[in-house]
Amino acid sequence: MGLKSSEAIVIGGHNLGEADRIVVFYTRDYGKVRAVAAGARRIRSRFGGSLELFTHGRLVYFERSTSDLHRLSEFALREPFHSLRTSLELLTAASEVVELGGIAGVEGEGSHELFSLLLTTLRGLNGGAEPALLLRAFEIRLLRTLGYLPELHKCVRCRESLPEGVQSFGPNEGGLLCPLCREEAMETSNVSPAALTFLRTALQGDVDVGRAGLIPEVRNEIRALLQTFLEFKLGRRIRSARFLAGIPGFSLDTLSSH
């Protein structure tokens, strides 16, 4: 058993026994880490509220060589991100961020790029950026970080330039398709020029995507395209996104467009 330390974000957890809690972290240096916080649910726990979902801090834990469940020693809180728990809109957006971080993260393999993307997105949400569009920017940047970035400039099959106007996107193909290649693809969807411009611009990282002027139809188009492609590449459904879609009359895009 060795002592390890790393910057970390709380991305999940569940209760264990009468007083303990298993907490899941995404760490900058060691990837996904699961650790038991002994006595965390007691009123006078030394951890206080530091282990709440989304919190950012410095993790110290004892690594068990024979198990992937380690023992939490300390979590020094740096950013509590209280605002992320003040509304269903923010809670759902932040939940998708950490859920995708948990799916993409690998135990024992840290990724500074993925950690920075998670932290920057949570900071943006907590700081008042528009949740729906910031989440879309996070999704396309996550695909790039994982090596799954779709082709957004040329035909993914023949590598030819694309005509102006509405484009065709093939999830199974991995990006945009020219009219000829689209005829041979199994499943495609249309991508408007506005949606494509947003996706390309969001990848630059220095644009204020939280205030991009997009009509609700384009927002919904971008959301559907990215969710479909993410689930295809990750091989599993995004629970937080589907939870939100199941609430009649409620969506991040609808709220953010007003």
Secondary structure, 3 states (H helix, E strand, C coil): CEEEEEEEEEEEEEEECCCEEEEEEEECCCEEEEEEECCCCCCCCCCCCCCCCCCEEEEEEEECCCCCEEEEEEEEEEECCHHHHCCHHHHHHHHHHHHHHHHHCEECECCHHHHHHHHHHHHHHHCCCCHHHHHHHHHHHHHHHCCCCCECCECCCCCCECCCCCEEEECCCCEEECHHHHCCCCCCEEECHHHHHHHHHHCCCCCCHHHCCCCHHHHHHHHHHHHHHHHHHHCCCCHHHHHHHCCCCCCHHHHHCC
